[in-house]
Amino acid sequence: MSTKNDRLIKQILFLSDILAIAISGFIAVGIRFFFRWSEFDVKWYFIGLLFFLSITLIVMYFNKLYDLKYKSWFAQVPGIINSYIYSLFAFAMFSFFVREVSYSRLVLIYFSVSAVALLLTGRYAALCAIKKLYQRGIGAKKLLCLGIDERSLDILKYLHEHAEFGFIVTGYLDDENKKIKKAFPYLGRIEDYAKVIDEKGVSVVLISSGSKYKRIDIIEYCEEKYIQVYMIPDILDITSNPVDIGQISTIPLIKFKEGAISPLQAKIKRLFDLICASFALIMLSPLFLLIIILIKVTTRGSVFFIQERYGMNGELIKIIKFRTMVENAEEMLEKLIKENPEAREEYNTFRKLKNDPRITPIGRILRNTSLDELPQLINIIMGDLSIVGPRPMLLDEMERYGKYKRLILKVNPGLTGLWQISGRNELPFSERVKLDIYYINNWSFWLDIMIILKTIPALLHKNGAY
């Protein structure tokens, strides 16, 4: 059921798109005719703008760009551009049949450039405004979790920290009052769901997997009350493979996919990697030379550090980095984690040490700026790495990945990835694994572009870099 606040959120999205198209029209006319109204047919240009606006809004509506289900700005970019292209074709047909006026091609070019730019900018501003409203509780939906376990708790934490999804976690019901780290209130037993939903004004229910209760009764109750239901499938407990939901006759089926990246997509991804890495290596060659000189002048030993890791299909690859540590780094590490329990625990959790005594002064600078990883562009050209992919797996980490290692080794590891833009070394090992699995199961070319664009500010902020 649509509420007043839901309509407000949609109106913000509609308004941003209307303003983008309208302003683009004035920009195009202004650049081409300098607002000399006598030089063009104002009436037909205005009719053309209204036609373009109407078609764009309709196409964007059917592309689900006004749904309240959260999508990041990067995820909406393809849909916005796709909608504009459809509108452009529709306008071409409109102008072909309208003989009263011949629209200026320059106006159309100026309009197209400004419209796409303003639609994207306006959508970003609208999403920021909506997030602010959600943070104040305006338009956000109250969510109740039925049954608490590790997976559902992760979801609650994530929704609590990301207001843009538009959920307020009201609390959880469980047959036991389990102590959890996050401050989500325990509201009673699962059998009390109807009473709690009514008292708290809940509009969204999350049903966790693994709990022992009649889910069908809860789902039917929520349907009667027009309450949205999300359910964590039990199938996630036995597989990490991506799945599709299909149907034969009236029977729903779950199909296990071999992987998110098809052979054709892998070839396109490889071509993209090769072009970008080659270009970057040429452009950054002066910086490479400067770093080589600095390492040679300030430290003893080789310039590069070569480390064996697991690549695609479990093959051993040699990762190239600029050396940032002293020559006897491995011996120092063994001694350090043997004598220092805190250092041993930190290394086992993050696979790195924040205040690592083995790092040289120039190495510290290279790590803080991630410049030590630039030689991996050579690995990308050689085909050992991709620009974007899962974190390269260390030789002693294989068993820590457990049942997920087979899935992660299906694709090339990456120079950057979701782990790079989500906290880097500050993330515990288990979170890095989850991000890698998400990337593989949800791969798209746009996801790669999004990660690449987000890597730049992540490097500048230096969060988690050490």
N, C-alpha and C positions, 0 to 999 in steps of 0.2 A: 504494500500500500504506500502510495506516495504521500509524504508529509510536506508541511510548509517549508521545513528546512531542506528537504530533498530538492524541492523546486527552486529554492534559493541557490543551491550549489549548481544546478543545471543552468540557471539563469546567468550565473557568473561566466560559465563556459560559453554560452550562447552570445552574451554581450561582448566578450573578448574577441570572438570570431567576427561578429558584425562590425565592430569598430575597426578590426584589421582590414577587412575588405573595403569598407567605406573610406578609410584614410588612404588606402592604396590607390583607390580611384582618383581621389583628389591629388595625390602625389604624381600619378601618371599624367593626368591632364595638366597639372601645373608645370611639370618638366617639359612636356611637349608643346603646349600652347601658351605657357606663362599666364594662364587664366584670362586670356583674351577671348571672351565668350562669343564674340562675333565670328571667330575662325572655325568653330565647330558647332554641330547641332546638339545643343545642350539637352534637349528633350530625349533624343535617341541615345545619347551617351548615358543619361540617367536611367533610361529603361534598360540599357545593356548592363549597367551596374547592378540594378535590382535583380535582373535575370541571373547574373553570375552569383550574386549573393544568395539567392534562393536555392539554386542548384547546389552550391557549395555546402550550405547548411543541411540540405536533404541528404547529400552523399555522406557527409560527416556523421549524420545521425545513423544511417544504415551501416556505417563503418564502426559503430558503437563508441564514437568519440564523446558522446554525452551520457554514457552510462556512469553510474555512481561507483561501479567496481573500479578500484584503484589501479591505474597504470602509470608508471613513471613517465616523465617527459620524453626520455629517449625512446621508450616503447611506443609512444604515440606519434613520433616523428614520421615513420613510414606511412601510417594511416592518414596523417594530415597532407603529406605530399601526394599520396595516391588520390585522395579526395580532390585536391586541386587539379590534378591531371584530368580526371573524369569531367570536372566542371569546365575545363578548358576545351575539351572535345565537344561538350554540349553547347558551349558558347560559339564554337566554330560552326556547328550546325545551325544555330540560331541566326548568326550573322549571314550565313549563306542564303537562308530563306527570306531574310529581311532586306528588301531592295531599296528601302527609303534612305539608307545611309551606308557609307563605306567607312568602317572603323579603321583608324590609323594603326598600322602595324607597330609603329614605335610606341604608341600608347599601350598596346597589348604587352609589349616587351617590358616596359617600365612597370606596368601593373603587375605582371607575373613575378618579377624580381621582388618588388616591395610587398606583394600579397603573401608570398611564401615566407619571407623574412618576418613580417608582422604577425602572421598566423602562428608561427613557431614561438616568437617572442611573447605574443599575447597569451598563448596557452601556458607558457612557463610562468608568467606573472599570475595568471588565473589559478594555477596549481599552488603557487606560494600563498595566495590570498585564502584559498580553500583550506590549506594546512593551518593557517592562523586561526581560522574559524573553528576547525576541529580541535585545536589546542585549547580553545575557550569553551569547548563543549557544544558549540553551535553546529548542528547537523550531524554530529558524531552519534553512532549507534551503540547502545549498551549491549555488551556481549557477556554471556554466561557460559562457562565451560562445564560440561558434565563429565566427570571423571578426570583425574589428574595423573599424568605420567610424564616421563622425560620429554616425549615429543610434543604433547599438548602444552607443557610448561614452556618449552622453547618458543612456541607460537605466541603464547600470552606475553612473554617477555618482549618478543619482537614487536607485537602490536602496541604494547605499552610505550616502547621507545620510538615508534614511528607513527606519529599522529596523522600522517598523510593518508593512511589506510582508512581513517574515519571510524575507528572503534574505540570505545571506552570499556576496559575490562572491569566488569562489575564484581566478579568473583568466581568461585568455582564450587561445585557440589561433588562430594565423593563419599563413599561409604566409610572412609576413615578420615579423620582430621589430620592429614599429613602435614608435616612441617616443611615448608618450602622457603627458599631464600628470598623470593620476591614478595612484596607486600600485597598479595592478592588475597582478599578475605575468604575464609571458609564459611560458606553460607548454609551448610547442612548436608543431609544425605541426598543421594540421587533421586530417591522416591519422592522428595519434596519439590521436584522441578516445577510443577504447575503453580504451586503457592509462591515460590521465589520469583518465577517469571512475572507473575501478576503483581507482586508487591514491589519489585524493583523496576518495572517497566521495561523489561528486556525485549529487544527486537531482533537479536541474533543469538543463536545457540551453536556452540562448538561441541560436537560429540567426539570424545577421544576413543582411540582403539584400545582393545584389551580389557575394558571394564565389563563386568558381568551384570547386565540389565537388559530389559526389552527395549531395544532402540526403536522398533517399529511403532510402539505406543507413543514414544516421545515425538517421533517424526509426524505422526498423524495429528497429535495435539498441536504441534507447531504450525502445521498446515491449516488447521481450523482457525488458529489465531493470527494467521498471516505473518508468522515469525520465520525469518530466514534461518536455514539450517546448513551448517558445514559439518562434514564428518571426515575424520582421519581414517583412511582405509586400513584394515588389518594387513592387507597385502604388502604394505611398506615394511612390515616386520620380517618378511622373508625374501625380499628382493630390493635391489637398488636400481634395477633397470627401468628405463622410461616406459610408460604404458600409454595405450590409446583406449578410449572407451568406444566400443562398437555395439552393434545390435544385429541379431538374426531373428526374424519374426518379431516377437514381443520380448525376447530374452536378451538382456544386456550382457555383453561380454567384455572382458579385459584382455587386450592383446599386448603381449610383451614385444617391444621393439628391440632390434639389435643395437641400435645406437641412434643418437640424434643427428649425426653427421653422415650423410650418404656419400658414396664414392665420388659423385659429381661435385657435391659441396666441398668435399675434401680437396679436390683438384683446384677449385676456385680459391679456397682458403690458402692453399699452397702458393698459387700464383700471386695472390695478394701479399703474402709473407715475403716472397722473393723480391718483388718490385720495391716494397717499402723498406726492407732491410738493406738492399743494395743502395738505394737512394740515401738512406740514413748513414750508411758506412762511408759513402763518398763525402757527404756534407760534413760529417763529424771527424774526418781524418786529421785536420789540424789539432783538434782537441785530443785525439788519441795520441798524437805525437807529443803533445805537452805533458800528458799524464805519464807516458813512458819515461820522459826525461826526469820528471819529478820523483818517480819511484826509484829510478837508478841513482839519482843524486842523494836522496835522503835515506835510503835503506840498502841493506845488503841482500843479495839473492836475486832470483829471477823476477821478471816483470809480471808474468802471468801465473795464475794459480789454476791448475787443471784438476778437476774433481770428477770421478766417475759417478754417474747416477743412472737410474732406470729411465729409458725412453719408451716409445710406443712399442707395444707387444712385449715389453720386458727386456728389450735389447739394451745393452750397456752403451751409454753415450758419454763423451767427455765434455763436460761443461767448462767453458773458458771464462775466467774472470781476471781482472787486475788484482794482483796480490795486495792484500790489505793487512796481513799478519806477519809476524816474525817467522824466521825459517823453521824453528823447532816448535811450531804451533800445536801439532798433534800430541807431542810429549807433554807440553805444558797443560793441555786440556785434561789428559789422563790424570796427571798429578793433582790438578785443581779440583776436579769433581770427586776424586778419591779423598782428599783432605777437607773439602768444604761441603757439608751436607746441603746448605742453602743453594750453592752454585749447582750442585748435582740435581736438585729438584727443579730449579729454573731451566736447566738444560734439557731435562727429560720432558718438561712441559712445552717449551717453546722451541727447542732445538737450537737455541742461541742464548748468549749471555749479554745482558744489557751493558754491563761495565766489564767488558772482556779485556783482561790485561795483555792479551796477545796481539791486539790491534795496534798498528803503528800510527803515528800522528797523521801522516798523509792518508793512511788507510781509513782513519776515522772520518776524514773529510769525504773521501770517496764513498764510504758507506752511507753517510748522512744524506748525500745527494744521489745515491744509487748509481754513481758513475762507474763503480767497480763492475757493474753488470753489462756495460756497453760492449765488451768483446763477444758477448753472446749473440750479437748480430751476425757474427761469423757462423755460430751454431745454426742460426735460422737459415742462412744461405745454404749451408751444408745439408739442411733438412732434418737435423737432430731436434730442433725446437721450432715452435710456432711463435708468432708475436703474442698471441693470446692463447692460454690453455691452462690446464691444471698445474699446480706447483711441481717442479721436477722432484722425483722421489729419491731420497738418499738410500744407499745400499742397506743401511741398518734399520730402515723404516718400513720395509716391506711387510713384516708381520703386524706392525701397528695399524696398518690399513684394514686388516681383517678381511671380511667378505667384500669390501669395496675395491680392493686392489685390482681385481680383474676388470672392472668397469673403467677405472681411472687409467689403466694401461692400454685402453683401446684407442686413445688419441695421443697426439704429440703433446708433451708438456710445453708450457709457455714462458716467455720472458716476463709477461705480466698476466694478471688474471683477477678474478673476483677477490682473492685473498689479498692482492696488492692494494686494492682500492677500499678494502673493508677493515683496515687496521694493521696489515702487514705482520710484523713480528710480535705485535701485542696480542694477536689472536692465539688462543691455545690450539694445540694440534687438532683436536676433534672438530673445532669450528672450521679450520682450513679444509679438512676432509669434506665436511658438509657443503662448503662453497664449491669445491671442485666437482662434487656430484651434481649439484644444482646446475653448474655451467654445462656439463656434458649432457644432461637430460633436457636442457632448455636452449641448446645452442642455436644461434641464428647469426647471420652476417651483421645485423644491427646490434646484437649483443656484443659482438667483437668491437664494433665501432664505439659503442657506449663505454666499454671498458678502457679502450685506448684513450678516449677523450678524458675520462675520469682519472686516468693514471697520471696525467700531467699535473693537476692540482694536488694529487696525493704525494707526488714527489716534491713539490714546492713546499707543502706543509711539513714534510718530513716526519709525519706521525708514524710511529712504529719502526722507523728506520734506524738500525744500529747493527 
